[in-house]
Amino acid sequence: MSKNLVIVESPAKAKTIEKYLGKDYTVVASFGHIRDLPKTGMSIDIEHGFAPNYVVSPDKAKTVAGLRKLAKAADTVWLASDEDREGEAIAWHVANVLGLDPKKTKRIVFHEITEPAIKAAIASPRFIDQHLVDAQQARRVLDRLVGYELSPVLWKKVRTGLSAGRVQSVAVRIIVDREREIEGFSTQATYRLAAEFTTGNGSVVRAERPAKFKTKAEAQAFLEVAEKSTFSIKSLETKPGKKSPSAPFTTSTLQQEASRKLGYSVRQTMTIAQKLYEQGLITYMRTDSLNLSELAIKSASSEISKDFGANYVHTRKFHTKSAGAQEAHEAIRPTEFGRRAAGADSGQKRLYELIWKRTIASQMADAVLEKTEAIISFAPSHDTLVAKGEIIKFDGFLAVYLEGADDEEMEEQGLLPKLTIGEALGLGWMRATQSYDRAKPRYTEASLVKRMEEMGIGRPSTYAPTISTIQDRGYVEKTDKEGTPRDIQIVELTGQGIVERIQTEMTGAERSKLFPTPIGELVTDFLVKHFPSIVDFQFTAKVEQDFDEIEEGKTSWNIMISEFYTPFHKTVESAADISREEASGARELGKDPKSGKPVIARMGRYGLMLQIGEAEDEEKPRFAPMPVGRKVDTVTLEEALEQFKLPRDLGQTPAGESISANIGRFGPYVKVGKLFVSIKPEDPFSITLEKAQELIAAKKAADAAKTIREFEGSDIKVLNGRFGPYVTNGKTNAKIPKGQDPATLDLPACEALIAAAPDKPRGRFTRKPKA
């Protein structure tokens, strides 16, 4: 047995580290946390300083037993979990569960999994940092309190299965606020003027009028003057410029750039980065520091000098502006700059290359530019046009890397030909194009991370799980939006005079944007009204600062939790007075002209819905789906009443069966007998009998192709399924033994297979609130 036992979080990390330490060290994994708050129940002793009741989960019992055995046999135990709060808490839990002596147990941390870094950590161990543990514990306890006290309020007042969280609810609010801003945006049309000229030697010059015209009449008047004018270069200004490289990656900037350049989701980026880190290829990937070690800077400089030349080297030290950043940590960088390509698969290789390029570029010289601006005048008008161009005199860091941009294309200015003041220009064309100003774009995962970081909400370790959570729980969906055609007017001056034409453009198309769902908007409105502190941006950022102060030992975690919990709990208690109708966002649209009962738009169990009548009425309310594209606050009484005309009777089949069209939980459909047929993208209000019969026939043909055998007078069938043939009675599915021809099965054989099929566990599924 080895004298030294090193405990890390993951087997991959253990495997990499063990090869550096030799035979006197055994490196094993705890597989993350071995102890945590139980999945059910509050498990926080509120009356006694908010003491958490940690438990070892059953699936970790075998891991703990193995670690105990190894720890007893070792002379020294080294706790080598990650260097952040979560890693410190993992080390603390391991020490407590294994009953390790704090004075003999050694804690080591490192920014990278390389032989020099591991041996340096072994040479300078420390003890567990209780302040770091307390900061993690405060976050864990606070999030559990919020989740377990607030989620049941949402269950009772809004809808079963909902949840709320200190960071996730704020993230949803950011997206909802942007959606409301977009919905309330009123677009204005203007006219942008551009022109193309030729010089005496045939070179082309593109120019624009800096100010836009407010009306087509103004643009047309300008072109009428231009038609009778001569054009020349009024002035030329050439001045030097430069571009500087971006800082090396932090967690958030890596997530943003990987989204822009590689199309990775935030979760995907962090999963791949974790694997690169565990293989010893990059430094620790959860960091908000921009710092690079002296050794890293020297190594990068050497690589730049070797590959590009000494004039491309410009060493820099970047400093993090945000409060609470750990300057002692490092930015995300390669562990070896001489390794240009690395990774076990294409995803890892692409992300590694991005990290390598960004880090190398950060230590390279500025790009040197020459910017030229030409002012073009035309007589007799006093107006002017502007032509711009730039020349890269020295590419510097651009030889390696250029940062991407969110939601807008980076403007690239072309080169201008050689021009002289007073030089006459010939007009090729001049065009005024109608354009519309646009609302701020919806968030992508990357731009949401950027916004949260700017607001001080969350920390590097929280961005990925937060964005995944709000999508997994149905508050936000990442989707595409198809554009719609729009006519734009163009007034153009050419050699044939001034002409007007209409051009169609697609507008409003969006890709992989975050849209709030109706339930996301409803929950946000409920929390803003009744629990404003939970979704208050400044309050949420303040909580993050409180965690930082706990980490620095400036305040006690119990006191911080107490100051939060007391007013929060009072607000939760007062929520008992909130009516379910108010919480569900119900809105009365008016009265049904036939019954005189109220027509109500509200959130139902399966989404937005319409209702005629109240639940307390003797006669049960009637229900209908919300019209497509409408919400509780936008649907009109007329639109709602139209929905109650469903189901719509279309007629009959040749056999005399009635066919009706309706909208259900899964969209529009037609029904004949017991058969339901989806009619997407057809409209149930306009679909014809002929079209419905066509879709019904296609459905029956598909079902027939799926049916191998059926038995008269019995519900039992032999069907072709996704995973092969099977037997079913509509409630129980049974596998067919290998080698058995499904077509030869008779009814008794099928009944025997169904009787022998294992029972599926049944029962009502109840969601548990999550911290």
Sequence and secondary structure as in RCSB ss.txt:
>XXXX:A:sequence
MSKNLVIVESPAKAKTIEKYLGKDYTVVASFGHIRDLPKTGMSIDIEHGFAPNYVVSPDKAKTVAGLRKLAKAAD
TVWLASDEDREGEAIAWHVANVLGLDPKKTKRIVFHEITEPAIKAAIASPRFIDQHLVDAQQARRVLDRLVGYEL
SPVLWKKVRTGLSAGRVQSVAVRIIVDREREIEGFSTQATYRLAAEFTTGNGSVVRAERPAKFKTKAEAQAFLEV
AEKSTFSIKSLETKPGKKSPSAPFTTSTLQQEASRKLGYSVRQTMTIAQKLYEQGLITYMRTDSLNLSELAIKSA
SSEISKDFGANYVHTRKFHTKSAGAQEAHEAIRPTEFGRRAAGADSGQKRLYELIWKRTIASQMADAVLEKTEAI
ISFAPSHDTLVAKGEIIKFDGFLAVYLEGADDEEMEEQGLLPKLTIGEALGLGWMRATQSYDRAKPRYTEASLVK
RMEEMGIGRPSTYAPTISTIQDRGYVEKTDKEGTPRDIQIVELTGQGIVERIQTEMTGAERSKLFPTPIGELVTD
FLVKHFPSIVDFQFTAKVEQDFDEIEEGKTSWNIMISEFYTPFHKTVESAADISREEASGARELGKDPKSGKPVI
ARMGRYGLMLQIGEAEDEEKPRFAPMPVGRKVDTVTLEEALEQFKLPRDLGQTPAGESISANIGRFGPYVKVGKL
FVSIKPEDPFSITLEKAQELIAAKKAADAAKTIREFEGSDIKVLNGRFGPYVTNGKTNAKIPKGQDPATLDLPAC
EALIAAAPDKPRGRFTRKPKA
>XXXX:A:secstr
  SEEEEES HHHHHHHHHHH TTEEEEE  S SSB  SSS  EEGGGTTEE  B  GGGHHHHHHHHHHHHH S
EEEE   SSHHHHHHHHHHHHHHT  TTT EE   SS SHHHHHHHHHS B   HHHHHHHHHHHHHHHHHHHHH
HHHHHHHT TT    TTHHHHHHHHHHHHHHHHT    EEEEEEEEEE TTS EEEEE SS BSSHHHHHHHHHH
HHT EEEEEEEEEEEEEE     B HHHHHHHHHHHH   HHHHHHHHHHHHHTTSB  S        HHHHHHH
HHHHHHHT GGGB        STT  TTS  B BS TT     SSHHHHHHHHHHHHHHHHHTB  EEEEEEEEE
EEEES   EEEEEEEEEEE GGGGT     SSS            TT EEEEEEEEEEEEE        HHHHHH
HHHHHT S TTTHHHHHHHHHHTTSEEEEEE  EEEEEEEEEEETTEEEEEEEEEEES EEEEEEE HHHHHHHH
HHHHH TTTT HHHHHHHHHHHHHHHTTSS HHHHHHHHHHHHHHHHHHGGGS HHHHTT EEEEE TTT  EEE
EEEETTEEEEEES TTSSS  EEEE  TT  TTT  HHHHHHHTT SEEEEE TTS EEEEEEETTEEEEEETTE
EEE TTS TTT  HHHHHHHHHHHHHHHHHHEEEE TT S EEEEETTEEEEE SS EEE  TT  GGG  HHHH
HHHHHHS     S        
